[in-house]
């Protein structure tokens, strides 16, 4: 059992200048969004060059990083009952610095970052392995539908934080919140509420 947490969009917001990163990719002839780029190129020379460039943008953004909510009290209580890990597409160095800014670095046992894996599913499995935890009874708190899909494939319970949700209905026949709830993925508008749900659900 463990609590795994996404970082950017869940705990903090990195104000990264994505236009500069996508310009960097275009100069190499790559026209892909970030997650697809990571999935397709992770581990290649192109990935590591791009990783280093994006890391520099992340470190710049750290000067203006926003902590969404103060949750150190909740995470300290939870960490006494189950280990806590960060699973993020940020670089390890940026993640470490952001956790210090958020005041929760002392409760995190391990960080699985972009350096370690190119898909959320790979990262979740690696985090569980490092903690010696099984998927059963473990939670992952993220902020994207991609997080929920990866958690379901991994066998981990997922909780999503959707801040400022604009529109849950994506077509006449499809409502994303209805879909997530039907798969047992609860959604909240704040990290504090999501963590309270996790805390109540721990044995």
PERA-V245432 format. One record per residue. N is the residue number from 1. RES is the residue in one small letter. NEAR is the number of other C-alpha atoms within 8 Angstrom. Layout:
n | res | near
N | RES | NEAR
N | RES | NEAR
This chain:
n | res | near
1 | x | 11
2 | x | 15
3 | x | 12
4 | x | 14
5 | x | 13
6 | x | 14
7 | x | 13
8 | x | 10
9 | x | 10
10 | x | 14
11 | x | 12
12 | x | 13
13 | x | 11
14 | x | 12
15 | x | 8
16 | x | 8
17 | x | 7
18 | x | 6
19 | x | 6
20 | x | 7
21 | x | 10
22 | x | 10
23 | x | 8
24 | x | 9
25 | x | 11
26 | x | 9
27 | x | 7
28 | x | 6
29 | x | 6
30 | x | 7
31 | x | 7
32 | x | 6
33 | x | 7
34 | x | 6
35 | x | 6
36 | x | 8
37 | x | 10
38 | x | 11
39 | x | 9
40 | x | 6
41 | x | 9
42 | x | 11
43 | x | 7
44 | x | 7
45 | x | 6
46 | x | 7
47 | x | 11
48 | x | 10
49 | x | 8
50 | x | 10
51 | x | 9
52 | x | 8
53 | x | 9
54 | x | 9
55 | x | 11
56 | x | 8
57 | x | 10
58 | x | 13
59 | x | 9
60 | x | 8
61 | x | 11
62 | x | 12
63 | x | 6
64 | x | 7
65 | x | 11
66 | x | 7
67 | x | 10
68 | x | 8
69 | x | 7
70 | x | 7
71 | x | 8
72 | x | 8
73 | x | 7
74 | x | 10
75 | x | 11
76 | x | 9
77 | x | 8
78 | x | 10
79 | x | 10
80 | x | 7
81 | x | 6
82 | x | 9
83 | x | 13
84 | x | 13
85 | x | 14
86 | x | 14
87 | x | 15
88 | x | 15
89 | x | 6
90 | x | 12
91 | x | 13
92 | x | 11
93 | x | 6
94 | x | 12
95 | x | 13
96 | x | 9
97 | x | 9
98 | x | 11
99 | x | 10
100 | x | 9
101 | x | 8
102 | x | 11
103 | x | 8
104 | x | 11
105 | x | 9
106 | x | 6
107 | x | 9
108 | x | 11
109 | x | 9
110 | x | 10
111 | x | 12
112 | x | 15
113 | x | 15
114 | x | 11
115 | x | 7
116 | x | 7
117 | x | 11
118 | x | 11
119 | x | 8
120 | x | 11
121 | x | 10
122 | x | 9
123 | x | 15
124 | x | 13
125 | x | 9
126 | x | 9
127 | x | 15
128 | x | 12
129 | x | 9
130 | x | 8
131 | x | 10
132 | x | 6
133 | x | 10
134 | x | 10
135 | x | 12
136 | x | 7
137 | x | 10
138 | x | 13
139 | x | 14
140 | x | 13
141 | x | 14
142 | x | 15
143 | x | 11
144 | x | 9
145 | x | 7
146 | x | 7
147 | x | 12
148 | x | 14
149 | x | 8
150 | x | 11
151 | x | 14
152 | x | 10
153 | x | 8
154 | x | 10
155 | x | 8
156 | x | 13
157 | x | 11
158 | x | 14
159 | x | 14
160 | x | 16
161 | x | 15
162 | x | 11
163 | x | 7
164 | x | 5
165 | x | 6
166 | x | 4
167 | x | 5
168 | x | 8
169 | x | 9
170 | x | 8
171 | x | 6
172 | x | 5
173 | x | 4
174 | x | 9
175 | x | 10
176 | x | 9
177 | x | 9
178 | x | 8
179 | x | 9
180 | x | 11
181 | x | 10
182 | x | 7
183 | x | 6
184 | x | 6
185 | x | 12
186 | x | 9
187 | x | 11
188 | x | 12
189 | x | 9
190 | x | 9
191 | x | 12
192 | x | 9
193 | x | 9
194 | x | 14
195 | x | 10
196 | x | 9
197 | x | 8
198 | x | 9
199 | x | 8
200 | x | 6
201 | x | 6
202 | x | 6
203 | x | 2
